[in-house]
Amino acid sequence: MYGILEGTGFEVIEPEFATLFAGHIRVERLWSGARWCEGPAWFPAGRYLIWSDIPNNRMMRWDETDGSVSVFRPASNNSNGNTVDLQGRLVTCEHLARRVTRTEHDGSIRVLADSYDGKPLNSPNDVVVKSDGSIWFTDPFYGIASDYEGDQSPVEQDGCHVYRIDPSDGGIRRVADDFAQPNGLAFCPQERFLYVSDTGASHQPDGPAHIRRFAVAEDGQLTGGEVFANCTNGLFDGFRVDRDGRIWTSARDGVHCYTPDGTLIGKVLIPEIVANVTFGGPKRNRLFICGTTSLYSVYVFANGADRPV
């Protein structure tokens, strides 16, 4: 009964996963033509999705009303991760400029973070916004490791870390400093936990390929950091959490779904390496999937967490 369901794009590992989709649901490829898709962010007011095509130095836009795809930002500073803040503004990690920015309602771009302790950041990778307005981002070195996703440059920080931008004064604080390559991140629905992936295995043969879980205090302090799940196929990159606390994370063979206790219950199979995902649509029950060259989507019986991350 369980296993790879022929022709559906779903692999059921635990019975719970079979309750999260209908038998007739199929994965849809919405567009193709990128080099490395990343950072999808859903804008409900406009019914469109923004995502990054990092090596092509552009951001793309898919319109739900007519299915059209256009270039949203032709010179994006090799943007990577994107999210939407509490006021519906676009927050973006830029590899080339080594910064985190916010696109204001009038279209102007404001720099939120480009340095720490007087030195340039490495290459901000992924970003989320907490309900208190604080902005959290990861800073591995991928954007400065070569000229493919930015400009090859020396690492000026003392490592690759996780940071928090304070909502009141814009101050930047390092909140985790024991990662090899911190990558995707997301809060659980109640924001009691922060999940962060580590893709250190990309440059270290025996490096980490897992997601860690931290307890989050009201002042933003993190404790814990135990391994939540190890990737069984490739690396965990970006991921999102649904209202029931399940994690839907990218992997080499598609999207892996984990329960809050760390059990892998199933997969959405994609014929390309997946880099990131997000929930969208009017009911936030449509999972948008950034494959290597293509944008995919699939409807599931789950809804993205209510926060705009």
C-alpha positions, 0 to 999 in steps of 0.5 A: 500500500505504501511506497512510491505511488505510481505517477503521483509524485508522492512517496509515502513512508508513514501512513500520515503522509497519505492523508496530506494529498488526494490520489489525483493530485499531481505535481505541476511544472509552472516554468523552466529556464533558470540555472539555480532557482532559490528563495520563493516568497508568496505575496498574497495581496498581488497573488504572485510569487517571487523567486531568485535565479541566482547565477543569472542575477535576476529575480522572477515573478509568477502571476497566479491570475494568468500563469505568466512569468516575467523578470521582476528584477533584472539585476538582483545582486545575485539574490538568494533567499526572500521573505515577506515582512509583517507589512508585506515588504520584500526582504532579500539576501543578496550574494553579490552585495553581501547584504540583506535588503528590504524593498519598501512600498515605494520600490526603494531598497533599504539596506538592513545588514551588510556587516558585523563587527565592522567587517563585511558579511560573507553572503547572506543566504536565507531569511525569515521574519518573526512575529515581533518584527525581528529579521533572522538570516544565515550567512554561509560563504557560498556567494563568495566562494566563486564567481558563479553566484556572486564575486569570489572574495575572501571570508572576512568574518571568523566563520559562517553564522546566524544573525538577528536584526532587532526590530526596534533599533536595527542592531545586528546580533550573532545568535548562533556561531557553531555552524559549518554552513548555515543555510535555510531557517524557519520558526515553528508555528508558535515560534518556540523553536527555530530550525536551521539547516547546515549544508557543510557537507557541500565543501567538507566530505564528512561535514553536516547535512542536517537540520538543527532545532533551537529553543527561542527565548523572548529576547531572541537568545537561542539554546539547545541546537540538537540535530532534528533530522539528517538528510537521507538524500543530498542536503537540506537547503531551504524549508518551510513549516506548516500550521501543524508543525510539519517541516517541508524541506528541500533535498536532492530528490524533491521535498521531504516532509517531517513531523515535529518529532523528526520522523520522515513521513514522505516525499514529494518527488521532483526530477531535479535537485530542490533548493527551497519551497514556500506555501502560497495561494489564497489558502496557503495550501499550495506548495511552491518548489524551486527545482534547479532549473524550474518552478513547480507547485503541488496542492497539499492537505496542509497549510503554511504557517500563518506568519509571512515567512 
